[in-house]
Amino acid sequence: MREIIEDDDRDWTENTALAAPALLGAAAGLILGEVMHSGARRGIAIGLAALGVAALVPLTVGGIVNKVNAPQTNRGSRRRLEGIRSVGSGFVDVEEELRESGVV
Protein backbone atom coordinates (compact mmCIF):
# COMPACT_ATOMS: atom_id res chain seq x y z
CA MET A 1 0.00 0.00 0.00
CA ARG A 2 1.33 3.45 -0.88
CA GLU A 3 2.11 5.73 2.01
CA ILE A 4 0.52 9.15 2.21
CA ILE A 5 3.04 11.83 1.29
CA GLU A 6 2.99 14.84 3.61
CA ASP A 7 3.15 18.37 2.17
CA ASP A 8 6.63 18.96 3.54
CA ASP A 9 7.92 15.59 2.27
CA ARG A 10 7.02 15.72 -1.43
CA ASP A 11 8.21 13.10 -3.85
CA TRP A 12 10.68 14.93 -6.12
CA THR A 13 10.79 12.06 -8.63
CA GLU A 14 7.17 12.68 -9.67
CA ASN A 15 7.85 16.38 -10.15
CA THR A 16 10.91 15.75 -12.30
CA ALA A 17 9.05 13.12 -14.32
CA LEU A 18 6.36 15.69 -15.06
CA ALA A 19 8.86 18.40 -16.00
CA ALA A 20 11.07 16.22 -18.20
CA PRO A 21 8.85 16.20 -21.34
CA ALA A 22 8.54 19.99 -21.22
CA LEU A 23 12.29 20.42 -20.91
CA LEU A 24 12.96 17.98 -23.74
CA GLY A 25 10.41 19.74 -25.92
CA ALA A 26 11.97 23.11 -25.23
CA ALA A 27 15.42 21.74 -26.09
CA ALA A 28 14.15 20.23 -29.33
CA GLY A 29 12.47 23.53 -30.17
CA LEU A 30 15.68 25.46 -29.69
CA ILE A 31 17.63 23.00 -31.80
CA LEU A 32 15.09 22.88 -34.65
CA GLY A 33 14.30 26.59 -34.49
CA GLU A 34 17.37 27.54 -36.47
CA VAL A 35 16.76 24.94 -39.16
CA MET A 36 13.15 25.82 -40.00
CA HIS A 37 11.77 28.76 -41.98
CA SER A 38 10.11 31.44 -39.81
CA GLY A 39 6.66 30.84 -41.37
CA ALA A 40 6.87 27.13 -40.63
CA ARG A 41 8.01 27.83 -37.07
CA ARG A 42 5.03 30.11 -36.49
CA GLY A 43 2.56 27.50 -37.77
CA ILE A 44 4.06 24.73 -35.70
CA ALA A 45 4.16 26.97 -32.61
CA ILE A 46 0.46 27.82 -32.98
CA GLY A 47 -0.39 24.15 -33.49
CA LEU A 48 1.59 23.07 -30.44
CA ALA A 49 0.02 25.83 -28.35
CA ALA A 50 -3.44 24.63 -29.41
CA LEU A 51 -2.52 21.06 -28.45
CA GLY A 52 -1.27 22.28 -25.08
CA VAL A 53 -4.53 24.11 -24.40
CA ALA A 54 -6.53 21.06 -25.52
CA ALA A 55 -4.51 18.89 -23.13
CA LEU A 56 -5.32 21.22 -20.23
CA VAL A 57 -9.09 21.32 -20.86
CA PRO A 58 -9.92 18.03 -19.06
CA LEU A 59 -7.87 19.09 -16.04
CA THR A 60 -9.60 22.48 -15.94
CA VAL A 61 -13.08 21.02 -16.31
CA GLY A 62 -12.37 18.44 -13.62
CA GLY A 63 -11.15 21.14 -11.25
CA ILE A 64 -14.26 23.26 -11.85
CA VAL A 65 -16.56 20.27 -11.32
CA ASN A 66 -14.77 19.42 -8.07
CA LYS A 67 -15.11 23.02 -6.88
CA VAL A 68 -18.84 23.12 -7.67
CA ASN A 69 -19.55 19.72 -6.06
CA ALA A 70 -17.31 20.25 -3.02
CA PRO A 71 -18.96 19.55 0.35
CA GLN A 72 -18.44 23.20 1.36
CA THR A 73 -20.88 24.45 -1.31
CA ASN A 74 -24.67 24.28 -1.12
CA ARG A 75 -24.86 22.05 -4.19
CA GLY A 76 -22.15 19.71 -2.89
CA SER A 77 -23.73 19.32 0.52
CA ARG A 78 -27.14 18.67 -1.09
CA ARG A 79 -25.68 16.02 -3.37
CA ARG A 80 -23.92 14.35 -0.45
CA LEU A 81 -27.11 14.24 1.62
CA GLU A 82 -29.08 12.85 -1.34
CA GLY A 83 -26.42 10.18 -1.79
CA ILE A 84 -26.57 9.21 1.86
CA ARG A 85 -30.37 9.07 1.81
CA SER A 86 -30.54 7.04 -1.39
CA VAL A 87 -28.05 4.37 -0.26
CA GLY A 88 -30.72 2.33 1.50
CA SER A 89 -33.38 2.68 -1.20
CA GLY A 90 -31.81 0.08 -3.48
CA PHE A 91 -31.80 -2.75 -0.96
CA VAL A 92 -34.56 -5.33 -0.59
CA ASP A 93 -36.06 -6.09 2.81
CA VAL A 94 -34.25 -9.30 3.78
CA GLU A 95 -36.88 -10.51 6.24
CA GLU A 96 -39.63 -10.10 3.65
CA GLU A 97 -37.63 -12.01 1.06
CA LEU A 98 -36.95 -14.84 3.54
CA ARG A 99 -40.66 -15.08 4.42
CA GLU A 100 -41.64 -15.23 0.75
CA SER A 101 -39.13 -17.95 0.06
CA GLY A 102 -40.34 -19.96 3.07
CA VAL A 103 -37.11 -19.90 5.02
CA VAL A 104 -38.55 -17.98 7.99
C-alpha positions as CSV (number, residue, x, y, z in Angstrom):
1,M,0.0,0.0,0.0
2,R,1.3,3.4,-0.9
3,E,2.1,5.7,2.0
4,I,0.5,9.2,2.2
5,I,3.0,11.8,1.3
6,E,3.0,14.8,3.6
7,D,3.2,18.4,2.2
8,D,6.6,19.0,3.5
9,D,7.9,15.6,2.3
10,R,7.0,15.7,-1.4
11,D,8.2,13.1,-3.9
12,W,10.7,14.9,-6.1
13,T,10.8,12.1,-8.6
14,E,7.2,12.7,-9.7
15,N,7.8,16.4,-10.1
16,T,10.9,15.7,-12.3
17,A,9.0,13.1,-14.3
18,L,6.4,15.7,-15.1
19,A,8.9,18.4,-16.0
20,A,11.1,16.2,-18.2
21,P,8.9,16.2,-21.3
22,A,8.5,20.0,-21.2
23,L,12.3,20.4,-20.9
24,L,13.0,18.0,-23.7
25,G,10.4,19.7,-25.9
26,A,12.0,23.1,-25.2
27,A,15.4,21.7,-26.1
28,A,14.1,20.2,-29.3
29,G,12.5,23.5,-30.2
30,L,15.7,25.5,-29.7
31,I,17.6,23.0,-31.8
32,L,15.1,22.9,-34.6
33,G,14.3,26.6,-34.5
34,E,17.4,27.5,-36.5
35,V,16.8,24.9,-39.2
36,M,13.1,25.8,-40.0
37,H,11.8,28.8,-42.0
38,S,10.1,31.4,-39.8
39,G,6.7,30.8,-41.4
40,A,6.9,27.1,-40.6
41,R,8.0,27.8,-37.1
42,R,5.0,30.1,-36.5
43,G,2.6,27.5,-37.8
44,I,4.1,24.7,-35.7
45,A,4.2,27.0,-32.6
46,I,0.5,27.8,-33.0
47,G,-0.4,24.1,-33.5
48,L,1.6,23.1,-30.4
49,A,0.0,25.8,-28.3
50,A,-3.4,24.6,-29.4
51,L,-2.5,21.1,-28.5
52,G,-1.3,22.3,-25.1
53,V,-4.5,24.1,-24.4
54,A,-6.5,21.1,-25.5
55,A,-4.5,18.9,-23.1
56,L,-5.3,21.2,-20.2
57,V,-9.1,21.3,-20.9
58,P,-9.9,18.0,-19.1
59,L,-7.9,19.1,-16.0
60,T,-9.6,22.5,-15.9
61,V,-13.1,21.0,-16.3
62,G,-12.4,18.4,-13.6
63,G,-11.2,21.1,-11.3
64,I,-14.3,23.3,-11.9
65,V,-16.6,20.3,-11.3
66,N,-14.8,19.4,-8.1
67,K,-15.1,23.0,-6.9
68,V,-18.8,23.1,-7.7
69,N,-19.6,19.7,-6.1
70,A,-17.3,20.2,-3.0
71,P,-19.0,19.5,0.3
72,Q,-18.4,23.2,1.4
73,T,-20.9,24.4,-1.3
74,N,-24.7,24.3,-1.1
75,R,-24.9,22.0,-4.2
76,G,-22.2,19.7,-2.9
77,S,-23.7,19.3,0.5
78,R,-27.1,18.7,-1.1
79,R,-25.7,16.0,-3.4
80,R,-23.9,14.3,-0.5
81,L,-27.1,14.2,1.6
82,E,-29.1,12.9,-1.3
83,G,-26.4,10.2,-1.8
84,I,-26.6,9.2,1.9
85,R,-30.4,9.1,1.8
86,S,-30.5,7.0,-1.4
87,V,-28.1,4.4,-0.3
88,G,-30.7,2.3,1.5
89,S,-33.4,2.7,-1.2
90,G,-31.8,0.1,-3.5
91,F,-31.8,-2.8,-1.0
92,V,-34.6,-5.3,-0.6
93,D,-36.1,-6.1,2.8
94,V,-34.3,-9.3,3.8
95,E,-36.9,-10.5,6.2
96,E,-39.6,-10.1,3.6
97,E,-37.6,-12.0,1.1
98,L,-36.9,-14.8,3.5
99,R,-40.7,-15.1,4.4
100,E,-41.6,-15.2,0.8
101,S,-39.1,-18.0,0.1
102,G,-40.3,-20.0,3.1
103,V,-37.1,-19.9,5.0
104,V,-38.6,-18.0,8.0
